[in-house]
Amino acid sequence: MSSLKKPAETSAPIHDLIRHRWSPRAFDARAVEPEKLRSLFEAARWASSSYNAQPWYFIVGTKDDPENYNRVLDAFVEFNQGWAKQAPVVAISVAKLKFDDGKPNRHAFHDVGQASANLTIQAEALGLSVHQMAGIDAEKARKLFHIPADYEAVAGIALGYAGDPASLPEELRKRELAPRQRKPLDSFVFSGEWGKSSPVVEPKHG
């Protein structure tokens, strides 16, 4: 697990892999073992998807292949390049926007997210950390990697072994060390009508 521990303060029990998963920006220079990388994408492979269409794709760059690594990094927005360049592995997730019969797949981004979530939990199980980011230039990625029409870059990924927060600039270091926060369950789990908290998330007093 991450070298900096930031376990979630949960209102109900959850698996430790989920409780300890978080998104660092500080990464160690240590390379990720090839067998571990393969396991991450195997975990992504077994995500569920609408009609089992498996619309996820990943473009990956590792520091032992500087040309491809730098091309992936170049598709990130400048702010994210600043810290992600320390990670030994960077990637871009891509969604296939149509089913094989040509009909639009409204759940393509959702299913790419499921594959990425599988990858992230597998990473936590292997002692690795993942930071996913919306801050990419999708059209630049398309040009850099010749992504076909009907496919779209979804998100950037930095992964590796978590590093020392002291390696980050002051503002990012503050974010790294700040407590984790989430909305309460009753603010997003509804029943009966929109905005009405569901009884399933109310604390039980025995």
C-alpha positions, 0 to 999 in steps of 0.5 A: 500500500501507499507509503503515506497512509491516508485510510478513509474514515468510513461510516460503514465497514469497507474492504481495506483495499478500498479504504486505503486507496487514494490518489497521490501525486508523489511517486518513487522513481522505482520501476514497476515490475512487468508482471505487476503491470500485466496484473493491473491490465488483467484486472481491467480486462475482467471488469463488467460492461454493457453487453460485454462490449469491453470498450476500454483501451489503454495507451501506456508509456514506461520510463524504460521507453522514453519516446512513448512515455513522453508522448503519453505525458505530452497529452496531459495538461501542463499542470499534470505533466509537472507532477506526473513526470515523476511516475514510472508509468503513465497511461491514457484510457480510451473508450470505444463509443459504438458497439460493433453493430455501429449503434452508440454505446451510451455506457462506454465512459462508465465501463472504461471507468469500471475497468480503471477502478479494477486496475486501481484496486489491483494496484493497491493490492500489489503495493502500487498507487494510481492517480487518475486525472481528467486533465488531458488534451483528448484531441492532442492524444488523438493526433499523437496516437492516431486514435480512430474516429468513434474512439475517445481519450477518457482520462490520464493515469499515473502509476507506480510506487508512492513517493515522498510528499516532500518531493512536491512543490509546497502547494501540492505537498499541502494537498498530498497531506490534507485529510481525505473528504467525501460527501455523506451517504445520505446526500447521494443515496435516495429513495422514493423521490429525488433528494429524499435520503434512503433508509438503507444508509441511515445508521442503525441503532441497536 
